[in-house]
Amino acid sequence: MEQYKNEKQVAKDRRTEQYNNKINRREKLGNRQDPEKKNHKKNEFRQWFDGMASKQAYLDREARRQGKQWKINVAAMVERLPIVTPDKHDWELDYFYLKAELQRYDDIAFPKELGIPDPMDFKVLKQEELMGTYQNIHGSIISS
């Protein structure tokens, strides 16, 4: 029985030592994040929002004291700036067409009875052909 208690105590001491080593290592490492930058956006928002909320609460109280209605109107606006991408170089277009052509050979050809089209029947269209097809289908939308 004494041996069992000694083994338990040794195991407990070892766990305690490991825990203390872990805590000491954490303290030595310190915090790698700059405390001034931590939660910067959050603090900036809170600084603005708390002032605005207290002002709105004050105006609401004053309006109720004077028997007037106080209504808060809120609106949001999102702007997406247009991104103009340059045309691709000829070598890039050639690469994409070659890649699309080679991918036809990578697909699995299933038996015709399953009704799955054969990948070799697909046609790789050039960019001009795609745009022409789009204009023909949606001719009323796009003016040439």
MONORRA-V830355 format. One record per residue. RES is the residue in one small letter. SS is DSSP state (2 for helix, 1 for strand, 0 for the rest). NEAR is the number of other ideal C-beta (glycine too) atoms within 10 Angstrom. Layout:
RES|SS|NEAR ; RES|SS|NEAR
This chain:
m|0|5 ; e|2|6 ; q|2|7 ; y|2|8 ; k|2|9 ; n|2|10 ; e|2|10 ; k|2|10 ; q|2|10 ; v|2|10 ; a|2|10 ; k|2|10 ; d|2|10 ; r|2|10 ; r|2|10 ; t|2|10 ; e|2|10 ; q|2|10 ; y|2|10 ; n|2|10 ; n|2|10 ; k|2|10 ; i|2|10 ; n|2|10 ; r|2|9 ; r|2|10 ; e|2|8 ; k|2|7 ; l|2|8 ; g|0|7 ; n|0|8 ; r|0|5 ; q|0|9 ; d|0|8 ; p|0|7 ; e|0|7 ; k|0|8 ; k|0|10 ; n|0|12 ; h|2|10 ; k|2|8 ; k|2|9 ; n|2|10 ; e|2|10 ; f|2|11 ; r|2|12 ; q|2|10 ; w|2|10 ; f|2|10 ; d|2|10 ; g|2|10 ; m|2|10 ; a|2|11 ; s|2|10 ; k|2|10 ; q|2|12 ; a|2|10 ; y|2|10 ; l|2|12 ; d|2|14 ; r|2|11 ; e|2|11 ; a|2|13 ; r|2|11 ; r|2|8 ; q|0|8 ; g|0|6 ; k|0|8 ; q|0|7 ; w|0|12 ; k|0|6 ; i|0|7 ; n|0|4 ; v|0|4 ; a|0|4 ; a|0|4 ; m|0|4 ; v|0|4 ; e|0|4 ; r|0|5 ; l|0|5 ; p|0|4 ; i|0|5 ; v|0|5 ; t|0|5 ; p|0|5 ; d|0|8 ; k|0|12 ; h|0|9 ; d|2|8 ; w|2|8 ; e|2|10 ; l|2|13 ; d|2|11 ; y|2|12 ; f|2|14 ; y|2|14 ; l|2|11 ; k|2|10 ; a|2|12 ; e|2|12 ; l|2|10 ; q|2|12 ; r|2|14 ; y|2|9 ; d|2|7 ; d|0|13 ; i|0|7 ; a|0|12 ; f|0|12 ; p|0|8 ; k|2|9 ; e|2|6 ; l|2|7 ; g|0|7 ; i|0|12 ; p|0|12 ; d|0|13 ; p|2|14 ; m|2|9 ; d|2|8 ; f|0|13 ; k|0|7 ; v|0|14 ; l|0|13 ; k|0|11 ; q|2|12 ; e|2|8 ; e|2|11 ; l|2|10 ; m|2|12 ; g|2|13 ; t|2|11 ; y|2|12 ; q|2|13 ; n|2|9 ; i|2|10 ; h|0|9 ; g|0|10 ; s|0|6 ; i|0|8 ; i|0|11 ; s|0|6 ; s|0|5
